[in-house]
Amino acid sequence: MPTPDYRVRRATSDDVPATLDMKLAAWRETYATQRPASFFTAEAARRKQQVDWWARGLAAGAELWIAEDPAGRIMGCSGAGPVQDDDADAGVRYELQMLYVLAQAYGTGLGLRLLESAIGSKPALLWVLEDNPRAQAFYRKHGFAPDGRREPLTDQWAGLHEIRMVRSAG
């Protein structure tokens, strides 16, 4: 079966609503067993607020990368930026802040294309759910390793933990 011809490009504010829909669909696919249905309902209810926040971020210079299939459907997204102050101890300056791909695009190389679009081969760090072995395996394959930091999540994510993974220079 041929691999779909995905187009990866920088998002514009016009792409934000569809990107948020894709992100919520990816969360449903990935976290359905870890989060109650009310979690997804609450996220859907915050859509307007999120659209405005993301659009303001893009207008201020934030980079968001999206991947579209040949029909123009958004199949994945990624974004990165400078590390947050509390992550400075990792010794890198760049953080992969998000990478989501819909399940139907797993195994197509789309995740790698989005990773490369967001951070290239730079040393970087990221936070990933402790209970997401698929994502952790993907990041290990691309040079990231857990560094021992583990943080509890709060609010709607309470009860889950994230681990930090770092990719050093070289």
N, C-alpha and C positions, 0 to 999 in steps of 0.2 A: 504494500500500500504506500503510495507516495506521501511524503511529508508535506503538509499544507504550506503554502507560500505566505508566511506571515510578514507583515510590514511593521517594522519598529520605527517609531518616530517620537519626537518631543510632543507632549500634549499641549493643547491650548485650552483656554477657559471653556470653549465650546465642548471639549471632550470630557469635562469633569462629571456631568451627570451620568453618562454612560459608563465612565470609569468607576464611579462609586457603585453603580449597579453590579458591575462585574466583580468588584471587590467583595461586596456583600454575598454574591453567589459563591465566590471562592471560599469565603468564611463558612458558609452553610455546608459546602462540600467537605471542608477540612475539620471544622469544629463542631459538627452536629452532635457528636457523642460527648463533647466536653462542655457544651453550653446549652441551657434550656431554650425552648422556643421563644420565650419572652425576651431573651438576649437579642435575637434577630429582629423581632418586632420593634424593640426599642431602637436598634440601629437604623431600621428603615424609617422610623419616625423622626430621626435626627437628620434625614437626608438634606433638607433645605438648608439647615444650618451648616452641614458639612460642605455642600456645594459652594456656599458663600465663602467659607474658610479656605477651601482649596483654591478657588478662583483668586482670592486675595493673595495667597501664597505664590501662585504662578505670576501674578502681576508684579510681585515684589522680587521676582527672579528665581524662585524655586524651580528645580527641574523635575519633571514627571515624565517618564517614558511610558508609552503604551504600545501594545502589539495588536494589530488588527488582522483578521483573517481576510481572504479574498472578497468576502461579502461585506466587509467593513465593520464586523462585530469585534468589539474589544475582547481579547482573549487573555490579556495579562497586562501588568503594569509594574514599574519599579521606580524608586526614587532614592536619592542619597543626598548627603550634605555634610557639613563639618560635624565632628563629634561634639556631643554635649559635654559641658564642663565636668560632670561627674564621671565621665568615661575617659578623661584625659590620662588616667593611669595606664591605659592600654598601650600607649606609645605610638598610636597612629592618629592621623588627623581626619580621617574620613569614615563616615558611617553609612552603611546600607540601611535605610530607614524603612523600606518596604520592598517586597517582591511577591507578587501574587500571580498565579497562573491557574486558569480553569482546568479541571481534571481532564477534560477531553483533549487538552494540549500537552499533557504529561508525556514525556519520552520523545518529544519532537525536537528538542534543542531550544525551544522558546525560552525556557528559564535562563539558560546560559546567555542567550542573546540579550535578554533584559538585564541580567547581571552585568554583562560587559558594557551595555549602554549607560548604566547608572554609575559604575565605578571603574570600568576598565580593569587593569591589572594592578591598580593602586593597593598599597597596604590599607586595610580597612577593618572595621568591626561591625558586628550586627548582634541583635538580640533575637532569639528564636524561642518559641515555646518548648519547654522541657519535654512535653509529651507530643512532640511532632518529629518522630524519627525520620520520616521521609525528607522533610526540609533539612534536618541536620545532616543526613547522608549527602544530599545535594551540595550543601555548603562545604562539607569535608572534601568531596570530590574536587572542589574548586579552590582548595588551599586553606580553608578556615578550620580552626581547631578550638574547642572549648578552652577557656583560660581559667576556669574555676569560679568565675563570678556567677552567682545565681540570685535572682531577685523575685520576691513575691509580687504578684500583680494585684491591683486594687479595683474598686468600683465593679463594673460588670464582669471583669475578668478575675475577680477575687476567687481564691482557691487554686489558681494556676501559678506556675512559676516560669520565668524565662531564664535562659542561660546566655551568657555572652560568648561569642565566637570571634576569633581574631585571625586575620591573615596578615602576616608580617611581610616586610620587603624581602624579595628574593624568593 
